[in-house]
Amino acid sequence: MEQLITALSDVAAARAATSKPGNFHDNLLSYYHGLGQKLGYSAAVNSSLLRHGLVLGKLDCIWVKERPVVAVEVEFGGREEVLRSLWKMLELGPELAVLVMSSRSRAAFTIAELKTLFERSRLIKPLTQTFLLIDIESGRAEKVEHQQERYKPIYGTRVKAQD
């Protein structure tokens, strides 16, 4: 997992990929798609997220071995768009969820604000998923890991599992 995080955290390489002619967003997706293939994953761009017979939207980039390992969302929109991207990755449940954003975007979250959201959200806090938050403008990349105790449902409530 650490090798994946190191490769994905190379913001300089991602920014270099955007210097090519074309759309900034599309160039980033092309970079992450190529990186996934280079690292030995089946990588796809703009894949539909299908759950319970419903199409819940498209994921920007996904890396798969036997199951989804990495999901990458590139989001330069406002807060609602960022939350929508997070929700899609939470629903998919990859081992590593990567959110690439820009601190220059209108009303965007900062990495610090998202980390606070992860720590305090009753929906996100119990998960064991690892997140990588990347600010393409500032060059910052931070890992957010959840190592919560295991829980099992009993009659709709959450109680600590007995070992």
Order of alpha helices (4+ residues) and beta strands (2+ residues): alpha-alpha-alpha-beta-beta-beta-alpha-beta-alpha-beta-beta-beta-beta
